Amino acid sequence: MSSQGPPSDSPPDSARQRLLGDVIAHLTAHGIGDVSLRQLATAIGTSHRMLIYHFGSRDGLLVEVVRAMEEQQRAAFAEMRREPATSAAELGRRMWRQLRQPELAPFERLFFEIYTQALQGRAYAQPLLDGVVDDWLGPMTDFLTRDGLEPTAARAQARLSLAATRGLLLDLLATGDQEGVDQAMEHMLTLFTHLTRSGDREPR
């Protein structure tokens, strides 16, 4: 590995972040597959040496891609939570409208690709499994509890909702049936409303 760093007029952190952004843009458009570090470097207009300098290896780079993806998702969710929402169902509709945008489809394909590789035990992808469910359950449970569900029921509903949302995104990627998945999501959100209005409680 070369000891030579990036040009002296380019701060290392800035150069690293720019490269990471370029890699994420390329992978969201084309997927991971068996792409090599050299192929990635060529595709984004840099050198294999620069990617090695900043990320160490292909797997090291993909770890950073996973982490950046999760950070972007958390930031988008946090921003949405700051906007007034009349109910958990309304927040769910806002989230779904954002997630279903066609321009996000490449990002979602990449998410599922890395998720699958994590489940297959690929070491580089393992960080995705840390918090991939639990980090979302707290905020979702809070909204459902605020809507009237008991905490245990709210957490169970949050987990079901997260799984259903990811399943519908996968359905949309596989079938392209926008109308069908929209109807399924609306049906689930309508059930939310019925649950919270009935004040569903934990078993005693």
QUIJO-V492769 format. One record per residue. N is the residue number from 1. RES is the residue in one letter. PHI is phi in whole degrees, 0 to 359 (none if undefined). PSI is psi in whole degrees, -180 to 180 (NA if undefined). OMEGA is omega in degrees with one decimal (* if undefined). Layout:
{{N/RES/PHI/PSI/OMEGA} {N/RES/PHI/PSI/OMEGA}}
//
This chain:
{{1/M/none/134/-179.6} {2/S/289/143/177.4} {3/S/270/-3/-178.2} {4/Q/285/131/-178.3} {5/G/266/-168/179.0} {6/P/291/166/179.1} {7/P/307/146/-173.8} {8/S/296/-22/-179.1} {9/D/271/7/-179.8} {10/S/238/107/-179.9} {11/P/305/136/-176.3} {12/P/307/-44/-178.1} {13/D/297/-42/179.7} {14/S/295/-43/179.2} {15/A/296/-41/-179.8} {16/R/297/-45/-179.6} {17/Q/294/-38/177.5} {18/R/296/-44/178.9} {19/L/297/-43/179.8} {20/L/298/-42/177.3} {21/G/298/-41/178.7} {22/D/294/-40/178.8} {23/V/295/-45/179.4} {24/I/300/-44/179.1} {25/A/299/-41/180.0} {26/H/292/-44/-177.2} {27/L/290/-34/177.2} {28/T/294/-29/179.7} {29/A/277/-32/-170.8} {30/H/239/-10/-177.1} {31/G/80/175/-177.6} {32/I/270/-59/-177.6} {33/G/54/-137/179.0} {34/D/252/26/-177.2} {35/V/302/135/-179.9} {36/S/271/166/177.4} {37/L/296/-38/177.9} {38/R/295/-41/178.6} {39/Q/295/-40/176.8} {40/L/298/-45/-179.5} {41/A/301/-46/179.1} {42/T/298/-43/-176.3} {43/A/296/-34/-177.0} {44/I/258/5/174.0} {45/G/78/33/175.4} {46/T/231/-168/-178.7} {47/S/249/154/174.9} {48/H/303/-40/-179.9} {49/R/301/-40/-178.2} {50/M/292/-39/178.0} {51/L/293/-40/176.8} {52/I/297/-43/-178.5} {53/Y/301/-44/-173.9} {54/H/274/-30/-171.7} {55/F/236/-10/173.7} {56/G/86/-42/-177.6} {57/S/194/172/176.1} {58/R/300/-47/-179.5} {59/D/297/-39/177.5} {60/G/298/-39/177.8} {61/L/295/-43/-177.3} {62/L/291/-30/172.5} {63/V/301/-45/179.9} {64/E/293/-34/175.2} {65/V/298/-46/179.4} {66/V/301/-48/-178.5} {67/R/297/-41/179.6} {68/A/295/-40/177.7} {69/M/300/-46/179.7} {70/E/297/-40/178.8} {71/E/297/-42/178.5} {72/Q/297/-41/179.5} {73/Q/295/-44/179.8} {74/R/296/-40/-179.8} {75/A/295/-42/179.6} {76/A/295/-40/-179.8} {77/F/293/-42/179.2} {78/A/298/-40/179.2} {79/E/296/-41/-179.9} {80/M/293/-37/179.7} {81/R/294/-25/179.7} {82/R/286/-19/178.6} {83/E/278/141/-179.4} {84/P/300/135/175.9} {85/A/226/135/-176.1} {86/T/284/-23/-177.3} {87/S/199/167/175.2} {88/A/298/-35/178.8} {89/A/296/-41/178.8} {90/E/293/-40/175.7} {91/L/298/-40/177.6} {92/G/299/-39/178.3} {93/R/295/-42/178.9} {94/R/297/-44/179.2} {95/M/298/-44/-177.5} {96/W/295/-41/178.5} {97/R/300/-35/178.3} {98/Q/286/-45/-175.2} {99/L/293/-30/-174.2} {100/R/276/0/-179.2} {101/Q/299/133/-177.4} {102/P/304/-33/-177.9} {103/E/291/-15/177.6} {104/L/271/-8/-177.0} {105/A/303/-44/178.3} {106/P/299/-39/177.9} {107/F/298/-43/-178.1} {108/E/291/-36/174.8} {109/R/298/-41/179.0} {110/L/295/-42/177.9} {111/F/303/-49/-178.3} {112/F/292/-34/178.0} {113/E/296/-46/-179.8} {114/I/290/-38/178.6} {115/Y/301/-46/179.2} {116/T/298/-42/-179.8} {117/Q/293/-33/175.1} {118/A/296/-43/179.6} {119/L/293/-25/176.8} {120/Q/277/-2/176.3} {121/G/91/11/178.5} {122/R/294/123/-171.6} {123/A/301/-42/-175.8} {124/Y/298/-29/-173.3} {125/A/270/-10/-174.6} {126/Q/304/-35/179.1} {127/P/304/-25/179.6} {128/L/296/-31/-177.5} {129/L/286/-21/178.8} {130/D/285/103/178.2} {131/G/87/3/-176.3} {132/V/297/-24/173.6} {133/V/251/-54/-171.5} {134/D/299/-35/-178.4} {135/D/295/-21/179.8} {136/W/266/-23/-172.3} {137/L/291/-37/-178.9} {138/G/301/-57/-179.5} {139/P/298/-39/-179.9} {140/M/293/-39/178.2} {141/T/296/-40/179.0} {142/D/303/-45/-179.2} {143/F/294/-41/-179.4} {144/L/290/-36/176.2} {145/T/295/-42/177.6} {146/R/299/-30/179.5} {147/D/280/-7/174.0} {148/G/121/-5/178.7} {149/L/280/147/172.2} {150/E/293/152/-173.8} {151/P/306/-44/-178.4} {152/T/294/-44/178.5} {153/A/294/-38/-180.0} {154/A/296/-42/-179.4} {155/R/293/-40/177.4} {156/A/296/-42/179.4} {157/Q/293/-37/177.5} {158/A/298/-43/-179.9} {159/R/295/-43/178.0} {160/L/297/-41/-178.8} {161/S/294/-42/178.0} {162/L/297/-45/179.3} {163/A/296/-41/-179.5} {164/A/294/-40/179.7} {165/T/297/-46/178.4} {166/R/295/-37/177.6} {167/G/296/-41/179.1} {168/L/290/-34/174.7} {169/L/296/-41/177.4} {170/L/295/-40/175.9} {171/D/301/-46/-179.0} {172/L/297/-42/178.7} {173/L/296/-36/-176.6} {174/A/281/-37/-171.6} {175/T/251/-27/-174.4} {176/G/72/10/-176.3} {177/D/276/79/-177.0} {178/Q/300/-46/-178.4} {179/E/298/-43/-178.5} {180/G/296/-45/-178.9} {181/V/288/-33/175.6} {182/D/298/-42/179.4} {183/Q/295/-41/179.0} {184/A/296/-42/178.4} {185/M/296/-44/179.5} {186/E/297/-37/177.0} {187/H/298/-44/179.1} {188/M/297/-42/-179.2} {189/L/292/-32/174.9} {190/T/295/-39/175.4} {191/L/298/-37/174.7} {192/F/306/-48/-175.5} {193/T/299/-44/178.9} {194/H/297/-42/-179.4} {195/L/297/-47/-175.8} {196/T/289/-34/178.3} {197/R/291/-31/-179.6} {198/S/279/-8/179.7} {199/G/63/42/-178.4} {200/D/311/132/-174.9} {201/R/238/165/177.7} {202/E/294/150/171.9} {203/P/298/141/-179.5} {204/R/262/NA/*}}
//
